Amino acid sequence: MLNKPEIVQVKLDDGQRQPSPISKAFQIKRNEHETIIVYNHINGYILDALVKAVFTDAH
C-alpha cells in the first residue's frame, strides 16, 4: 500500500456571529466581607464545584 496522508477539510468560523456579551448571572453574599459573582459563561464543572464549596450541605 502507498503511504498517503489523509486529507481533512477544516472549516473556520467566518466571524459573522457575535458572541453574546458576558454579564452577571447571579450574586451570592456569604457575609459582610465575601460576595460571589457568577457570570453567564461559567463552565458547568466550575459552577458545580462552586456550589459545593459555598453550600457545604449540597451533594
Secondary structure, 3 states (H helix, E strand, C coil): CCCCCCCCCCCCCCCCCCCCCCCEEEEEECCCCCEEEEECCCCHHHHHHHHHHHCCCCC
